[in-house]
């Protein structure tokens, strides 16, 4: 046979009218777009996380990072939390706050004793040790500080002019979530407190300022029986994120305790809260000054189910789909969760009538502490109504806690 270089003379078209020729015979490598699709899905999840976006879809992808609950449905023994994850072991804080009950504190729904809350003052003579808050008749007060005149709030008093740093701590014995409002007042004596800083801490060592930039003031809070003198009470915040707020000056000695409700404080989680005296109205005066407060706390509820599941609201594909893929981001909040055993993903293209179970495989971490897993080209019953279903198994409080942080469907 002649050594023809032009294959048209070796294989005329008429000789291959039917059949197939394998890629290996033609030395052609099939194009696999999964790496590209996975990279795009990962970027979409990162962009949605960075921008705190709600669930959305394109012609070939759906993304949800649980910024809100609009994209999820069918939650069984699971919850989507304000910390933007879905889990069967979770803590959910109430959307509204209630005044902290100092003497009937509740931990996870159980009433505990007053000794679960302690206070500590610094710079007030020898009152430098922790002491339990106590109750005497109708008056609730701190055992080594000046008692207020009603059963509301807790008091802090001092004298000695504008020298030194005076702080007051409240140790709640457990982390709580505070927000919404703070009722704050002072008694109106000469030379009393002008500016105060409010800070919080999780460990009693590292302190953060409460951001005052968005607060507003509403109404009057009266803790005493006398009428408030002119100029009394909270007048303005200052220093914004520096945690500072100020009181009016008052030139008349008066024992009335009056103030304002501060609204719009940001949520903050704290075990310790402290006030710091920053300045007095007059450095020359040694009169006693005091502030009184009530904090508002968001109660939490805890869910802990060994199993659970949730789905997305179905999205409509532009054409019939018979294979799907997905990437999930998740967190081992406790223990180590095994893919396909403790975290199970199922996909459907017919609105959830038929689910195909995925075999998830691990990917490089999405971020510190946030893992990723993928499935590509999973065969599903053909349709245009696309859903995923994520299931939890073997979950246990403080032992094995999986948190799903994001889902990206590919179709």
C-alpha positions as CSV (number, residue, x, y, z in Angstrom):
1,X,0.0,0.0,0.0
2,X,1.3,3.4,-0.9
3,X,2.5,5.6,2.0
4,X,0.0,8.4,1.5
5,X,0.2,11.4,3.9
6,X,-3.3,12.5,3.1
7,X,-5.7,10.3,5.1
8,X,-8.5,11.0,2.6
9,X,-6.8,8.5,0.3
10,X,-6.5,5.9,3.1
11,X,-10.0,6.3,4.6
12,X,-12.4,7.7,2.1
13,X,-15.6,9.0,3.7
14,X,-17.7,6.3,1.9
15,X,-15.9,3.6,4.0
16,X,-17.0,5.0,7.4
17,X,-20.6,5.7,6.8
18,X,-21.6,4.4,10.3
19,X,-20.0,3.5,13.6
20,X,-17.7,5.4,15.9
21,X,-13.9,5.9,16.3
22,X,-12.6,6.0,19.9
23,X,-10.7,9.1,21.1
24,X,-7.8,6.8,21.9
25,X,-7.4,5.8,18.2
26,X,-7.5,9.5,17.2
27,X,-5.2,10.5,20.1
28,X,-7.8,13.0,21.4
29,X,-8.4,13.8,25.1
30,X,-12.0,14.5,26.1
31,X,-12.6,17.9,27.6
32,X,-13.7,17.7,31.3
33,X,-15.3,21.0,32.4
34,X,-15.8,19.9,36.0
35,X,-12.7,21.7,37.3
36,X,-13.9,24.9,35.6
37,X,-17.4,24.5,36.9
38,X,-16.2,23.8,40.4
39,X,-14.0,26.9,40.4
40,X,-16.9,29.1,39.2
41,X,-19.1,27.7,41.9
42,X,-16.5,28.3,44.6
43,X,-16.1,31.9,43.4
44,X,-19.8,32.4,43.5
45,X,-20.0,31.1,47.0
46,X,-17.2,33.4,48.1
47,X,-18.7,36.4,46.4
48,X,-22.1,35.7,48.0
49,X,-20.5,35.3,51.4
50,X,-18.5,38.5,51.0
51,X,-21.5,40.5,49.9
52,X,-23.9,38.8,52.3
53,X,-26.2,38.0,49.4
54,X,-29.5,36.2,49.5
55,X,-30.2,33.1,47.5
56,X,-30.1,33.6,43.7
57,X,-29.8,31.6,40.5
58,X,-28.5,32.0,36.9
59,X,-29.2,29.8,33.8
60,X,-26.7,27.2,35.1
61,X,-26.1,27.8,38.8
62,X,-27.9,28.4,42.1
63,X,-26.2,29.8,45.2
64,X,-27.3,30.3,48.8
65,X,-25.1,31.2,51.8
66,X,-28.1,31.5,54.2
67,X,-27.9,35.2,54.7
68,X,-31.6,34.9,55.3
69,X,-34.1,32.1,55.3
70,X,-35.8,32.9,52.0
71,X,-34.1,30.1,50.1
72,X,-34.7,27.2,52.5
73,X,-37.8,25.1,53.2
74,X,-38.8,21.7,54.7
75,X,-36.7,22.2,57.8
76,X,-37.1,19.1,59.9
77,X,-35.3,19.1,63.3
78,X,-33.1,21.9,61.8
79,X,-32.9,25.6,61.9
80,X,-31.3,28.5,60.0
81,X,-29.6,30.8,62.5
82,X,-28.7,34.5,62.5
83,X,-25.1,33.3,62.3
84,X,-25.9,32.2,58.8
85,X,-25.8,28.4,58.9
86,X,-28.3,25.5,59.0
87,X,-27.8,22.7,61.5
88,X,-29.7,20.2,63.7
89,X,-27.6,21.3,66.7
90,X,-27.9,25.0,67.2
91,X,-28.6,28.0,69.4
92,X,-31.2,30.6,68.3
93,X,-31.5,34.0,69.9
94,X,-34.8,35.7,70.2
95,X,-35.4,38.6,67.8
96,X,-36.5,40.9,70.7
97,X,-34.7,41.5,74.0
98,X,-36.1,41.6,77.5
99,X,-34.8,43.2,80.6
100,X,-32.3,40.9,82.3
101,X,-33.8,39.5,85.5
102,X,-30.9,39.8,87.9
103,X,-32.4,37.6,90.6
104,X,-34.2,35.0,88.6
105,X,-31.6,34.4,85.8
106,X,-32.3,31.8,83.3
107,X,-29.8,29.5,81.6
108,X,-31.1,27.5,78.7
109,X,-34.6,27.8,80.1
110,X,-33.7,26.8,83.6
111,X,-34.0,29.2,86.5
112,X,-30.7,29.4,88.5
113,X,-29.7,31.2,91.6
114,X,-28.4,34.8,92.0
115,X,-24.9,33.5,92.6
116,X,-24.6,32.9,88.9
117,X,-24.2,36.6,88.5
118,X,-21.4,38.5,90.2
119,X,-20.0,42.0,90.2
120,X,-16.7,43.6,90.8
121,X,-15.7,47.2,91.3
122,X,-12.2,48.6,90.9
123,X,-11.0,51.9,92.4
124,X,-13.6,52.2,95.1
125,X,-11.5,52.0,98.2
126,X,-11.0,48.4,99.2
127,X,-14.0,47.1,97.2
128,X,-11.9,45.1,94.8
129,X,-13.2,41.6,95.1
130,X,-16.1,39.8,93.5
131,X,-19.3,39.8,95.4
132,X,-22.7,38.4,94.7
133,X,-25.6,40.7,94.0
134,X,-28.0,40.5,96.9
135,X,-31.6,41.3,97.6
136,X,-33.0,42.9,100.7
137,X,-36.7,43.4,100.7
138,X,-37.8,45.3,97.6
139,X,-34.2,46.6,97.0
140,X,-31.8,44.8,94.7
141,X,-28.3,46.0,95.0
142,X,-24.6,45.2,94.9
143,X,-23.4,44.3,98.4
144,X,-20.4,46.5,98.4
145,X,-21.7,49.5,96.4
146,X,-24.3,52.1,97.0
147,X,-27.9,50.7,96.9
148,X,-30.3,52.4,94.6
149,X,-33.7,53.6,95.8
150,X,-36.0,51.2,93.9
151,X,-35.9,47.5,92.8
152,X,-34.8,48.5,89.3
153,X,-31.3,48.3,88.0
154,X,-28.0,48.2,89.8
155,X,-26.0,51.0,91.2
156,X,-22.4,52.3,91.0
157,X,-21.3,55.3,93.1
158,X,-18.0,57.0,93.8
159,X,-16.4,60.1,95.2
160,X,-13.0,61.7,95.1
161,X,-13.0,64.2,92.3
162,X,-11.7,63.7,88.8
163,X,-8.7,61.5,89.6
164,X,-8.0,57.8,89.1
165,X,-9.9,55.3,87.0
166,X,-13.1,53.8,88.4
167,X,-14.5,50.7,86.8
168,X,-17.4,48.5,87.4
169,X,-17.7,44.9,86.2
170,X,-20.7,42.5,85.9
171,X,-19.7,38.9,85.5
172,X,-22.7,36.9,84.1
173,X,-21.0,33.5,84.5
174,X,-22.1,32.6,81.0
175,X,-22.1,34.3,77.6
176,X,-25.2,36.2,76.8
177,X,-26.4,38.2,73.9
178,X,-27.3,41.8,74.6
179,X,-28.9,44.4,72.3
180,X,-31.8,46.6,71.5
181,X,-31.8,48.9,74.5
182,X,-30.1,50.0,77.7
183,X,-31.8,52.0,80.4
184,X,-29.2,54.3,81.9
185,X,-29.5,57.0,84.6
186,X,-27.5,58.9,87.2
187,X,-28.2,60.7,90.4
188,X,-27.8,64.4,90.1
189,X,-25.2,65.6,92.6
190,X,-22.5,68.2,92.1
191,X,-19.3,67.0,90.6
192,X,-20.8,63.8,89.5
193,X,-20.0,61.7,86.4
194,X,-19.9,63.4,83.0
195,X,-18.7,60.8,80.5
196,X,-18.8,57.0,80.7
197,X,-17.5,54.3,78.5
198,X,-19.3,51.0,78.1
199,X,-17.3,47.9,77.2
200,X,-17.8,44.1,77.0
201,X,-15.7,41.0,77.0
202,X,-15.9,37.2,76.6
203,X,-13.0,36.4,78.9
204,X,-12.6,39.4,81.2
205,X,-9.3,40.3,79.7
206,X,-9.9,41.4,76.1
207,X,-12.4,44.3,76.0
208,X,-14.3,45.8,73.1
209,X,-16.3,49.1,73.0
210,X,-20.0,49.0,72.4
211,X,-20.6,51.0,69.2
212,X,-22.7,54.0,70.1
213,X,-22.8,55.4,66.6
214,X,-26.3,54.2,65.8
215,X,-28.2,54.7,69.1
216,X,-31.2,56.9,69.7
217,X,-32.8,58.0,72.9
218,X,-36.4,57.6,73.9
219,X,-38.4,58.7,76.8
220,X,-37.4,59.1,80.4
221,X,-36.5,56.4,82.9
222,X,-37.1,57.3,86.6
223,X,-35.5,55.2,89.3
224,X,-36.2,57.6,92.2
225,X,-39.3,59.0,93.8
226,X,-38.3,62.6,93.4
227,X,-38.8,64.6,90.2
228,X,-35.7,64.9,88.0
229,X,-33.9,68.2,88.2
230,X,-33.2,70.2,85.1
231,X,-30.2,69.0,83.2
232,X,-30.4,65.5,84.6
233,X,-30.1,62.3,82.5
234,X,-28.4,61.2,79.4
235,X,-28.0,63.8,76.7
236,X,-25.9,62.5,73.9
237,X,-23.6,59.8,72.8
238,X,-20.1,60.8,71.8
239,X,-17.1,59.0,70.4
240,X,-19.4,56.7,68.4
241,X,-17.5,53.3,68.2
242,X,-15.3,54.4,71.2
243,X,-18.2,53.3,73.5
244,X,-18.6,56.8,75.0
245,X,-21.8,58.5,76.2
246,X,-22.3,61.7,78.2
247,X,-24.7,63.2,80.8
248,X,-25.8,66.8,81.2
249,X,-24.1,68.9,83.9
250,X,-26.3,69.7,86.9
251,X,-25.5,72.4,89.3
252,X,-28.2,71.6,91.9
253,X,-27.7,68.9,94.6
254,X,-30.4,66.5,94.0
255,X,-31.1,62.8,94.9
256,X,-33.5,62.1,92.0
257,X,-32.3,59.4,89.7
258,X,-33.5,59.9,86.1
259,X,-32.3,59.1,82.7
260,X,-33.1,57.8,79.2
261,X,-33.6,54.6,77.3
262,X,-30.9,54.1,74.7
263,X,-32.2,52.3,71.7
264,X,-30.5,50.7,68.7
265,X,-27.4,49.3,70.4
266,X,-25.8,46.6,68.2
267,X,-26.0,43.0,69.2
268,X,-23.0,41.9,71.2
269,X,-22.1,38.6,73.0
270,X,-20.6,39.1,76.4
271,X,-19.9,37.4,79.7
272,X,-18.4,40.5,81.3
273,X,-19.6,44.1,81.0
274,X,-18.0,47.1,82.5
275,X,-18.5,50.9,82.8
276,X,-15.5,53.2,83.1
277,X,-15.7,56.7,84.4
278,X,-13.9,58.9,81.9
279,X,-14.5,62.3,83.4
280,X,-16.5,64.3,86.0
281,X,-18.3,67.6,85.4
282,X,-16.1,69.3,88.0
283,X,-12.7,68.0,89.1
284,X,-12.9,70.3,92.2
285,X,-15.9,68.6,93.7
286,X,-15.8,65.4,95.7
287,X,-19.5,64.8,95.9
288,X,-20.8,61.3,95.4
289,X,-22.0,60.5,91.9
290,X,-23.7,57.4,90.7
291,X,-25.1,55.7,87.6
292,X,-27.8,53.0,87.4
293,X,-28.7,50.7,84.6
294,X,-30.8,47.9,83.2
295,X,-29.4,45.7,80.4
296,X,-31.7,43.9,77.9
297,X,-30.8,40.4,76.9
298,X,-31.9,38.2,74.0
299,X,-32.8,34.8,75.4
300,X,-31.6,31.8,73.4
301,X,-33.1,28.4,72.7
302,X,-31.1,25.3,72.0
303,X,-31.9,22.6,69.5
304,X,-30.1,19.3,69.5
305,X,-31.4,16.6,67.3
306,X,-29.3,13.6,66.1
307,X,-30.9,13.7,62.7
308,X,-32.5,16.4,60.6
309,X,-32.9,17.7,57.0
310,X,-33.7,20.7,54.9
311,X,-34.3,21.6,51.3
312,X,-34.2,24.6,49.0
313,X,-37.2,26.2,47.4
314,X,-37.4,24.7,43.9
315,X,-35.9,26.7,41.1
316,X,-36.8,26.3,37.4
317,X,-34.1,25.3,34.9
318,X,-34.3,26.7,31.3
319,X,-34.4,23.2,29.9
320,X,-34.8,19.6,31.0
321,X,-32.0,18.5,33.3
322,X,-30.8,14.8,33.7
323,X,-27.5,15.4,35.6
324,X,-26.6,17.8,38.3
325,X,-23.6,18.8,40.5
326,X,-23.1,20.7,43.7
327,X,-20.6,22.2,46.1
328,X,-21.3,22.7,49.8
329,X,-19.4,24.5,52.4
330,X,-19.7,23.3,56.0
331,X,-18.1,23.6,59.4
332,X,-17.2,21.0,62.0
333,X,-18.4,23.0,65.0
334,X,-17.7,20.0,67.2
335,X,-16.2,16.7,66.3
336,X,-15.5,15.6,62.8
337,X,-18.4,15.0,60.4
338,X,-18.0,12.2,57.8
339,X,-19.1,13.1,54.3
340,X,-21.9,10.8,53.1
341,X,-22.5,9.5,56.6
342,X,-23.0,12.4,58.9
343,X,-23.7,14.9,56.0
344,X,-25.7,13.5,53.2
345,X,-26.6,15.4,50.0
346,X,-29.4,14.4,47.6
347,X,-30.3,16.1,44.3
348,X,-33.5,16.2,42.3
349,X,-34.7,17.7,39.0
350,X,-38.4,16.8,39.3
351,X,-39.3,19.0,42.3
352,X,-38.2,16.5,44.9
353,X,-40.4,13.6,43.8
354,X,-37.2,11.6,43.1
355,X,-33.9,12.2,44.8
356,X,-30.5,10.8,43.8
357,X,-28.0,10.4,46.6
358,X,-24.7,12.1,45.9
359,X,-21.2,10.7,46.8
360,X,-19.5,13.8,48.2
361,X,-15.8,14.1,47.9
362,X,-13.6,16.6,49.9
363,X,-12.1,19.7,48.4
364,X,-9.5,22.2,49.8
365,X,-10.9,24.3,52.6
366,X,-13.0,27.3,51.6
367,X,-11.7,29.4,54.5
368,X,-10.2,28.8,57.9
369,X,-12.4,26.3,59.7
370,X,-14.8,26.1,56.7
371,X,-14.6,22.9,54.6
372,X,-15.9,22.2,51.1
373,X,-17.2,19.1,49.3
374,X,-18.4,18.4,45.8
375,X,-20.3,16.1,43.5
376,X,-20.3,16.3,39.7
377,X,-22.5,14.9,37.0
378,X,-24.9,13.0,39.3
379,X,-27.7,11.3,37.2
380,X,-31.2,12.4,38.3
381,X,-34.7,11.8,37.0
382,X,-35.1,14.3,34.2
383,X,-37.0,17.5,34.9
384,X,-36.8,21.3,35.2
385,X,-37.7,21.8,38.9
386,X,-34.4,21.6,40.7
387,X,-33.9,20.9,44.4
388,X,-31.3,19.7,46.9
389,X,-31.9,18.0,50.2
390,X,-29.2,18.0,52.9
391,X,-29.5,15.5,55.8
392,X,-27.8,15.3,59.1
393,X,-27.0,12.1,61.0
394,X,-25.3,11.2,64.3
395,X,-25.3,14.7,65.6
396,X,-24.8,15.4,69.3
397,X,-24.4,18.6,71.3
398,X,-20.7,19.4,72.0
399,X,-19.7,16.1,70.4
400,X,-20.6,16.2,66.7
401,X,-22.1,19.4,65.3
402,X,-22.2,20.0,61.5
403,X,-23.1,23.4,60.2
404,X,-23.9,23.9,56.5
405,X,-22.7,27.3,55.5
406,X,-23.4,27.4,51.7
407,X,-24.7,25.4,48.7
408,X,-24.1,25.9,45.0
409,X,-26.1,23.8,42.6
410,X,-24.7,23.2,39.1
411,X,-27.0,22.2,36.2
